[in-house]
Amino acid sequence: MDVSGHDHDSDARAQGKPQPRAGLTLGPVTFVPELRVAGADDPWAHRKGEPRIFALLWAMYLLASAIVTVFSVRALGYPRAGQFVFGGLSMLTLAMVGIMLLWPALRLSQVRPELPTTAVIFDLAVVLLPVHAIVWPMSMLTGWPWPVTVGILFVITGWGLVAAGVVALTMRPGPSAGSSAARMLAMLLLMVLCLGGPAFRVLSMRAGQPLAGDIDLFSPLSAPWVLGLAAEGQRPDMALTEWVSGAIPAVIGLILLVGCGVMNRWRRRSALPTPH
């Protein structure tokens, strides 16, 4: 209400405009002001707290993964380095499931953000930084040499870039982009990338013609196991093929991300009215 006695809030309510609600107030400080919007017409309601809500969910997922893998090693008796290796690699497998499948499934089931590539980059930082923070100290339990630790993180980052590129490409502005069919194809592609290598391995073993071990390097679920496991009494080491297996998805993911960013920027510029 202004000095003339006119109530602008009542006019806005009469016109059906959503009214912002105040955030949590504690003394003179208001936390997350205008986080929620009254009414059900806000298409961005599910992203009001991003990426903080997503970061919280991701942290809870990683904590649950650690509890059922690395933390459960002590329940098997006196812990040994080999047990920590299996526990750590099992946790990384669950982390890769989250990066390659759960995160894309979450974002592809939501309304496309206003800046898809920027939103995907923020999400990528949210999922990768905690994994890096976990793997570096994990090497003290597993006994991995630092090249192996770097190689595992390199592979995880490369496949994370691939998942980010697929999500950004699917959610880019365009007539057919972001459709239900495009989102389903994107998830199908990611599932094939995750399960294709292990599936070929199982089928070849059942047929009595096992494939070469390098096939396991080109799946985000099995690659960390190839890098982190070694024969009894030996330590794993990085070969040139293993570095290449991490570089290939990293390059592909970077190309997808940069390409989507350039296309989105060009589309926004072309949509601007030309000066007369």
C-alpha positions as CSV (number, residue, x, y, z in Angstrom):
1,M,0.0,0.0,0.0
2,D,1.4,3.4,-1.0
3,V,0.9,6.9,0.6
4,S,-2.3,7.3,-1.4
5,G,-3.9,4.3,0.2
6,H,-3.7,2.1,-2.9
7,D,-2.9,-1.5,-2.3
8,H,-0.7,-2.8,-5.1
9,D,-0.5,-6.3,-3.6
10,S,-4.2,-6.7,-3.9
11,D,-4.1,-5.6,-7.5
12,A,-1.4,-8.1,-8.3
13,R,-3.4,-10.9,-6.6
14,A,-6.5,-9.8,-8.6
15,Q,-4.5,-10.1,-11.8
16,G,-3.4,-13.6,-10.9
17,K,0.3,-12.8,-10.6
18,P,2.3,-15.1,-8.3
19,Q,3.4,-13.4,-5.1
20,P,6.8,-14.0,-3.7
21,R,6.9,-15.4,-0.2
22,A,9.5,-14.3,2.3
23,G,12.3,-16.8,3.2
24,L,13.2,-18.0,6.7
25,T,13.8,-14.9,8.8
26,L,16.1,-15.1,11.8
27,G,16.6,-11.6,13.4
28,P,17.7,-9.1,10.8
29,V,18.8,-11.9,8.4
30,T,16.5,-13.5,5.8
31,F,17.7,-16.8,4.4
32,V,16.9,-17.6,0.7
33,P,14.4,-14.7,0.2
34,E,11.7,-15.3,-2.4
35,L,12.7,-18.9,-2.8
36,R,9.2,-20.1,-3.3
37,V,6.5,-18.5,-5.4
38,A,2.8,-18.8,-4.6
39,G,0.7,-20.5,-7.2
40,A,1.3,-23.5,-9.5
41,D,2.1,-21.5,-12.7
42,D,5.9,-21.1,-12.1
43,P,7.8,-23.4,-14.6
44,W,11.0,-22.8,-12.7
45,A,9.7,-23.9,-9.2
46,H,11.8,-27.1,-9.2
47,R,15.0,-25.2,-9.9
48,K,14.6,-22.3,-7.4
49,G,17.2,-23.8,-5.0
50,E,19.6,-25.1,-7.6
51,P,22.3,-26.2,-7.5
52,R,22.2,-26.3,-3.7
53,I,19.4,-28.9,-3.5
54,F,21.1,-31.1,-6.1
55,A,24.4,-30.8,-4.2
56,L,22.6,-31.9,-1.0
57,L,21.0,-34.9,-2.8
58,W,24.3,-35.8,-4.4
59,A,26.2,-35.7,-1.1
60,M,23.6,-37.9,0.6
61,Y,23.9,-40.4,-2.3
62,L,27.7,-40.5,-2.0
63,L,27.5,-40.9,1.8
64,A,25.1,-43.8,1.4
65,S,27.5,-45.4,-1.2
66,A,30.4,-45.0,1.2
67,I,28.5,-46.6,4.1
68,V,27.6,-49.7,2.1
69,T,31.1,-50.1,0.5
70,V,34.2,-48.5,2.1
71,F,32.8,-48.2,5.6
72,S,31.6,-51.8,5.6
73,V,35.1,-53.1,5.2
74,R,35.7,-53.1,9.0
75,A,32.6,-55.3,9.4
76,L,34.5,-58.1,7.6
77,G,37.2,-58.3,10.3
78,Y,40.7,-56.9,10.3
79,P,40.8,-54.6,7.3
80,R,43.5,-55.2,4.6
81,A,44.5,-53.1,1.7
82,G,42.9,-55.5,-0.8
83,Q,39.5,-55.2,1.0
84,F,39.8,-51.4,0.8
85,V,40.5,-51.7,-2.9
86,F,37.4,-53.6,-3.5
87,G,35.4,-51.3,-1.3
88,G,36.7,-48.2,-2.9
89,L,36.2,-49.5,-6.5
90,S,32.6,-50.5,-5.5
91,M,31.9,-47.0,-4.3
92,L,33.4,-45.6,-7.5
93,T,31.0,-47.8,-9.5
94,L,28.0,-46.5,-7.6
95,A,29.4,-42.9,-8.1
96,M,29.6,-43.6,-11.9
97,V,26.1,-44.9,-11.9
98,G,25.0,-41.6,-10.4
99,I,27.1,-39.5,-12.8
100,M,26.1,-41.4,-16.0
101,L,22.5,-42.3,-15.2
102,L,20.9,-40.8,-12.2
103,W,22.1,-37.2,-12.7
104,P,21.0,-37.2,-16.4
105,A,17.7,-38.9,-15.6
106,L,17.0,-36.2,-13.0
107,R,17.8,-33.3,-15.3
108,L,16.1,-34.7,-18.4
109,S,12.9,-35.2,-16.5
110,Q,12.7,-31.4,-15.7
111,V,11.9,-28.3,-17.6
112,R,14.7,-27.1,-19.7
113,P,16.7,-24.3,-17.9
114,E,17.1,-20.9,-19.4
115,L,20.8,-21.4,-20.0
116,P,21.2,-25.2,-20.5
117,T,24.9,-25.3,-21.0
118,T,25.7,-23.1,-18.0
119,A,23.3,-25.2,-15.8
120,V,25.0,-28.4,-16.9
121,I,28.5,-27.0,-16.1
122,F,27.4,-26.1,-12.6
123,D,25.9,-29.6,-12.2
124,L,29.1,-31.1,-13.4
125,A,31.1,-29.3,-10.8
126,V,28.7,-30.4,-8.1
127,V,29.1,-34.1,-9.0
128,L,32.8,-34.2,-9.8
129,L,34.3,-32.1,-6.9
130,P,33.1,-34.4,-4.1
131,V,34.3,-37.5,-6.0
132,H,37.7,-35.9,-6.4
133,A,37.7,-35.1,-2.7
134,I,36.9,-38.8,-1.9
135,V,39.4,-40.5,-4.3
136,W,42.5,-38.6,-3.3
137,P,42.5,-39.7,0.4
138,M,41.2,-43.1,-0.7
139,S,44.6,-43.9,-2.2
140,M,46.1,-43.9,1.3
141,L,43.8,-46.9,2.2
142,T,44.2,-48.7,-1.1
143,G,47.9,-48.2,-1.7
144,W,47.4,-46.9,-5.2
145,P,50.4,-45.1,-6.7
146,W,49.7,-41.5,-7.6
147,P,49.6,-42.1,-11.4
148,V,46.8,-44.7,-10.8
149,T,44.9,-42.2,-8.6
150,V,45.2,-39.5,-11.3
151,G,44.3,-42.0,-14.0
152,I,41.1,-43.1,-12.2
153,L,40.1,-39.4,-11.6
154,F,40.9,-38.7,-15.3
155,V,38.6,-41.5,-16.4
156,I,35.8,-40.4,-14.1
157,T,36.1,-36.8,-15.2
158,G,36.2,-37.7,-18.9
159,W,33.0,-39.8,-18.6
160,G,31.4,-37.0,-16.5
161,L,32.1,-34.6,-19.4
162,V,30.4,-37.1,-21.8
163,A,27.3,-37.2,-19.6
164,A,27.3,-33.4,-19.3
165,G,27.6,-33.1,-23.1
166,V,24.7,-35.4,-23.8
167,V,22.5,-33.6,-21.3
168,A,23.5,-30.1,-22.8
169,L,22.9,-31.3,-26.3
170,T,19.5,-32.8,-25.5
171,M,18.4,-29.7,-23.6
172,R,19.6,-27.1,-26.1
173,P,17.0,-24.7,-27.5
174,G,15.5,-25.8,-30.8
175,P,12.4,-27.1,-32.5
176,S,13.1,-30.8,-31.8
177,A,15.6,-30.5,-28.9
178,G,14.2,-31.2,-25.4
179,S,11.4,-33.4,-26.7
180,S,10.4,-36.5,-25.0
181,A,11.8,-38.6,-27.8
182,A,15.2,-36.8,-27.6
183,R,15.4,-37.3,-23.8
184,M,14.6,-41.0,-24.1
185,L,17.3,-41.4,-26.8
186,A,19.8,-39.6,-24.6
187,M,19.1,-41.9,-21.7
188,L,19.3,-44.9,-24.0
189,L,22.7,-43.8,-25.3
190,L,24.0,-43.3,-21.8
191,M,22.8,-46.8,-20.8
192,V,24.5,-48.3,-23.8
193,L,27.8,-46.5,-22.9
194,C,27.6,-47.8,-19.4
195,L,26.5,-51.4,-20.0
196,G,27.8,-52.1,-23.5
197,G,31.3,-53.1,-22.6
198,P,30.3,-55.3,-19.6
199,A,27.6,-56.9,-21.7
200,F,30.0,-57.8,-24.6
201,R,32.4,-59.2,-22.0
202,V,29.7,-61.5,-20.5
203,L,28.4,-62.6,-23.9
204,S,31.9,-63.4,-25.2
205,M,32.7,-65.4,-22.1
206,R,29.5,-67.4,-22.4
207,A,30.3,-68.1,-26.1
208,G,33.8,-69.3,-25.1
209,Q,35.6,-66.5,-26.9
210,P,36.7,-64.0,-24.3
211,L,37.5,-60.5,-25.6
212,A,40.7,-58.6,-24.9
213,G,40.9,-56.8,-21.5
214,D,41.0,-53.4,-23.2
215,I,37.3,-53.6,-23.9
216,D,36.6,-53.0,-20.2
217,L,38.5,-49.6,-20.4
218,F,35.7,-48.1,-22.6
219,S,32.9,-48.4,-20.0
220,P,32.6,-46.0,-17.2
221,L,31.5,-48.8,-14.8
222,S,34.4,-51.2,-15.5
223,A,37.3,-48.8,-16.3
224,P,38.1,-47.9,-12.7
225,W,38.4,-51.7,-11.9
226,V,40.9,-52.2,-14.7
227,L,43.0,-49.3,-13.4
228,G,42.8,-50.0,-9.7
229,L,43.1,-53.8,-9.6
230,A,46.4,-55.7,-9.7
231,A,47.6,-59.3,-9.1
232,E,48.3,-60.4,-5.5
233,G,51.5,-58.9,-4.2
234,Q,51.7,-56.3,-7.1
235,R,50.8,-52.7,-7.5
236,P,48.7,-51.4,-10.4
237,D,50.3,-49.1,-12.9
238,M,49.2,-46.9,-15.8
239,A,49.9,-47.9,-19.4
240,L,49.5,-45.7,-22.5
241,T,46.3,-47.4,-23.5
242,E,44.8,-46.6,-20.1
243,W,45.6,-42.9,-20.4
244,V,44.1,-42.9,-23.9
245,S,40.9,-44.6,-22.6
246,G,40.4,-41.6,-20.3
247,A,41.4,-39.0,-22.9
248,I,38.8,-40.2,-25.6
249,P,35.7,-39.5,-23.5
250,A,37.1,-36.3,-22.2
251,V,37.7,-34.9,-25.7
252,I,34.3,-36.0,-26.9
253,G,32.6,-34.4,-23.8
254,L,34.5,-31.2,-24.2
255,I,33.5,-31.0,-27.9
256,L,29.8,-31.5,-27.1
257,L,29.9,-28.9,-24.3
258,V,31.7,-26.3,-26.3
259,G,29.6,-27.0,-29.3
260,C,26.4,-26.6,-27.4
261,G,27.6,-23.4,-25.8
262,V,28.5,-21.9,-29.1
263,M,25.2,-22.9,-30.7
264,N,23.2,-21.5,-27.8
265,R,25.1,-18.2,-27.9
266,W,24.6,-17.9,-31.6
267,R,20.9,-18.7,-31.3
268,R,20.4,-16.0,-28.6
269,R,22.2,-13.4,-30.7
270,S,20.2,-14.2,-33.8
271,A,17.0,-13.8,-31.8
272,L,17.9,-10.3,-30.8
273,P,16.1,-7.5,-32.8
274,T,18.4,-5.9,-35.4
275,P,18.9,-2.2,-35.0
276,H,17.5,0.0,-37.7
